[in-house]
């Protein structure tokens, strides 16, 4: 292949990838295009950097080491891109390379010194992962002041740091703000109760007891590039993805792997004590069980603080998906003389919530966090979400299910 024809092939692939990303076609469509660009485009070229950046953002949740390798290609070409340094910090944190994560966030802050989420993530790492609450305090205080609108996660992190420094009254006031910001968040309530008891060390720190060392290092929202318009790089995002506890996310992925190996009985209770429908691995859900999706979806979304509008749009999206998918599978079943297959209700509900969060630009929702709340694997949510996108031909800001 001549150099000119190879260049034109790369450009065609890039345009295809940009269109697929803009249409939210999912990883199964986009990643092969990006991998092909990487194989053809010269290192350091715009096309190569574009592909590596997007591959990193797609893979950071499930494969942080692979994401880090992609990001190193990007940072070599764009060393002044603060988002890339922040994503490298996230990758390191997910790999428990906490000191490297701190270094990456410091570099991101040097380039974007007023970004509240960089201050928050750096401060929380210093507080919990590296046991440096005094150093962490100024970053968390800045993040708390600068966040607009106020963020309950930042308030909770600041409250924890204040409590560790013995400032119990300030910590109690700040933790109360966090609870008021998300009244259904059980962990915020545990934090406030611990502070009201004087933050006793002997009973264990509520932010490290379940996931030690806790640091809020998971991208909470869809990666910037996947929400971007064609040709818009992640570095143009006005705010980086928010972050939650990386160690807990790694824990949840381990639990998901164990769950696939170990069948669980139906009617299992979640960590929060709520009963939810479960099926044995490999067991198909019958059509009438699809009606179980709406009660699960509505309850968990309300508990998660979603608005009635979000819930109503999620309900509409589920009904449309069920009917469209059922119609397609029904036709295929008649041709192949087999019963149509139905997905598990909790996986469907989780994928519908994730779709609504993506369509409404809710940065605080990731596949992993949704999967944990519904008690399913992040991979299952991802696969079902991809299917929803294909079946309903979802587009960014789709007027059927998002605000116009």
N, C-alpha and C positions, 0 to 999 in steps of 0.2 A: 504494500500500500504506500503510495507516495505521501510526502509530507503534507501536501495540500489536501489530498483526499482524507488523510487521517485527521487533519485539523477540522475539516468540514464535518466529519463523523462525530468528533468531540462536541462541536457546536450543536449539532442536531440532538445528540444525547442530552446535552445540558438543557436545551429548550424543552425536550420531553420531560426531563426531571422537574424543571420549574413548573410546567403545566400540571404534572402529577401532584407536586407539593401543594400548589395553589388549589387544586381540586380535592385535597385531603384524601388521596387515594390509598394511603396506608403504606406500611413498610414493605409488604410483599411486592408491591408495584415499584416503589421508589428505590429501595436499596439495590436491586440488580442494576438499575440505570446508573446509580452513583458508583457502584463498584466497577462498572464498565468504563466510566469516565476516568477513574483512578488508574485503571490499567492502560489507558490510551494517552492521557494528557501528561505532558512533562511536569515533573515535580516543581512546585513553586508557581506554576501558571495559574491564572485566574480560575480556570476550569477545575484544576486539581484541588486548589484551596476550597472552592465551592463544594466539591464532592466530599472532601475530608471533613469540612465543617458540619455538613448535614449528616454524614454517617456518624460522627461523634454524637450529635444531638439525638439521633435515633437510638444509639446503642448505649448511652450513658447509664440508663437505669439497669439494664440487664447485664451489660458487659463493660464495666467501667475501665478495665485495663485496655480493652480494644479502643474504647473512646479516647483514652489518654494518648494512645499511639496516633490516632487521627489528629488530635488537637496539637500534638507536637509538630506535625506537618504544617498546620495552620499558623501556629505562633512563629514558626521560622520565617514565614512570609509576611506576617503582620504582628510584629512584636508589641505594637502599641494598641492592640485590640483588648480592651478591658474585659469584654464578655468571654473571650477565649481564656484569659487567665482565670476568671471566675469559674468557668466550666472545668478547667484543669484542677482548681481547688476542690470542686465537687467530686471529680473522679478520684482524686487522692483520698478524700474523706471516705468515700464508699469503699475504698481499699484499705481503710484504717491507717493510711499514711498521714497522720494528723499534722506532723510538723511540716511536711511538704504542702499539705492543704493550707496551712497558715501562711506559708511563704507565697503561695499562689494568690491568696486573697489579699495579702499585702501589696503584691504587684498590681492587682486589679484596682485596689484603692489608690495607689499612686497615680493611676490613670484617670480614675473617676472618684475623687476624694469625697464627694457628697452623696454617694449612693448609699441609701440606708440599709439595703439588703446586704451589701458587701460588709458594712460595719457590723450588722447583726450576725452574719455567718462567722466572721472572724472572731467577734466577741464571744459567741457561744462556744466555738472551738477552744478558745483560750480558757474559758471558764470551766468547761466540763471535761474536754478531752485532755487538755494540758495542765489543768489544775492551777490556773493563773487568774483567779477572779479579780484581783486588783488591777491587772493589766486589761482585763476584758471590760471593766466597768465603763470606761470612757467611750468605747465603741458601742456598747449597748445603749448607753444614755443618748448618744448622738442618734442612733437608729430610732430610738423611741421618740425623740423630738422631731426628727425629720420625716417620719413616715406619715404620708397624707393620702388617704385617710388613715387613722390610727390602726395598728395591727395587733391583734391579740397575741400572736405568737411572739412578737418582739417584746410585748409587755411581760409575758410569762418568762422569757429568757432573762430580762432585766430583773424581774422579781427574784428569780433564783439566785442570780449573782449578788444582789443586795443582801439576801438572806445569808449567803455564805460569808459575807463580809461583816455580819452582825448587825446590819441596819434593818432590824425586824419591822419597825413601824413603816419605813419607806417600802420595804418588800411587801408588807401586807396591803398597803394602798395600791401598789402597782399590780399585784396578783389579783386584787379585786377588779381592777380594770380589765385584766385578761379574762376573768370569768364573765364579766358583764359583756365583753366583746363576743364571746362564744359560750353562752350559758350551758350548752349541752356537752361541752368538752370535759370528759371525766378527768383527764390528766391535769387540766387547769384547776379543777376543784381539789384534787389530791395535793397539788402544790400549795394552794391557799391553806388547806387544813394543816399541812406540815409547817407552814410559816406561822400559823396561829398557835401552834404548840411550841413555838420558839425555835423552829428549825433544828430539832434535836438530832445530833449526829448518830446517837446510839441506835435509833430506829431505822436509819437508812434514808438516804436522799431520794425523794420520789422521782427525780429526773434521771437518776442513775440506777435505781433499784432494779428496774425491769430491763434496762438496756444500757449496760455500762461498757465504755463511757458514752453517754449520749451527747450527740452534737447534731445540730439541725442542718444536715447536709444533703438532703434529697431534693431534687428539683421538684417543686410543688405544682408547677404548671406545665403545660405543653411547651416544648422547647421553642424558643423564639423563632427559629428559622421555619418551623413547620406551620407557624401562624403568619409567616411573612408573605408578602405579595411576591410574584415572580421577580427574581433578580435582586431581592432585598436581602442583604446578609444579616446574620444574627447580631452583628455589631451595631446595627441601627436600632435595635430594640431599646426603648426608653428605660426599661427596667429589666434586670435579669430575673430568671425564674426564682421564686421564693423557695425556701428550703425547709425540710423537716429532718427528723432523726435518721441519719444514714445507717447507724448500727441496727436500729430497729427494722429498717427496710431490708438489710442483709439477713437479719433474723427471720423476717417474714418470708423471704425467698427460700431459706432453708426449711422453714415449716411447710411451704408449698411443695417442695420436693418430697418431704416426708409424707405429706398428705397424698401425693400421687402414689406412693408406695403402700400406704396403710389405709385400707377402707375404714370410713367412719360411719356410725349408724345414723339413720335419719332422725330428725328432730333434735339435733345436737344444739347445745347452748353455746353462745358466743362468749368471748371474754367479758363482755359487758353484762352477761346474764340473760340476754334476750334469746328467745328461741327462734331458730330459723330453719327453713326447710333444707335438708341435705339429701343427696342421693349417693349411692355407692359409686365409686369410679367405674366408668364404662356402662352404667345403666342409663338408658335413654329415658327422657321425661316424656310422658304421654301428652297429647294435645291439651287435655283438660288441666294438666298441671301448668301449662303456660299461663293460665289465669292467676297462678300464684305470684307471677312477676310483679304485678301492680301493687299488691299489699306490701311486698318486700321493698320495692322501689320507693313507694311513697313514705313508708315509715323511716327508712334509713336516710332518705334525703331530708326529711323534716328534722330528724335527729342531728343531721350534719349541718343544719343552719341554712339550707336552701330556702329561697323565697317561694311563696305559693305559685308565682309565675313560672319559676324554674320547674316546679313539680308538675304543673299543668302541661308545660311544653314537653317534659319527659314522658308524661302519660301519652300525649299525642304521638310522639316519636315511636314509642313502643307499639302502640296500636297499628301505626302505619307499617312498621317493620314486620310485625307478626303477620299482618294480612298479606303484604307483598311477598314475603319469604314463603308463607304458607301456600300462596297461589303458585309460586314457582316450583316448590317442592312437590305440590300436589300433581302438577303436570308431569314432572319427572317421575314421580312414583307410579302414575298410571302407565307411563311408557315402559317402566322397568318392573312393574308388578311387585312393588315393595311398599311397605308403610313409610310415610314421611318421617324424618327424624326431627326431634325437637331438642333444643339446648336446655341446659339446666337453668332453672329460674333465677338462682342467685347470681350466676355468671351473667345472664341477660340483664338483670337489674343493674349490676355493677357497670356493665358496658354502656347501658343507656345513660346512667349518671355521668360517666366519663365523657360521652358524646355531648351531652348538654353543657358540661363544663367547658369543653373545647369550643363549642359553638358560641358560647357567651363570653369567651375570653377570661374564664376564671382561673387565674394563674395558680391558685392554691390547691389544685386538684391534680394528682398524678395517677397513672395506672396502678402504681404500687400502693398508694394511700387508699384508693378506692377498693382495691382488692382486699386490703387488710380489713376495712370496715365491713365488707360483705363476707369475709371469711373464705375467699377463693384465691386462686393464684393469679399473679399479674399477667402471666402468659395467656391464661384463659381469657382474661379481660381484653388483652390486646387482640387476640384472634377474633373474638366476638365483635369488638369495635371495628376491626377491619371489614368484617362481613357486613355490619350495619352500613358502613360507608358505601360499600359496593351495591348492596341491595337498594338503598334509598338514594344513591347517587348524591351523597351529601356534598355541599360546597361550603367554603368558609362563609360565615355569617348567613347561612341558609335561611331565607325569610320564612320557611315553614316552621322552623323550630327555634330561631334566634330573634332577638330584637332587630327590627329594621332600622 
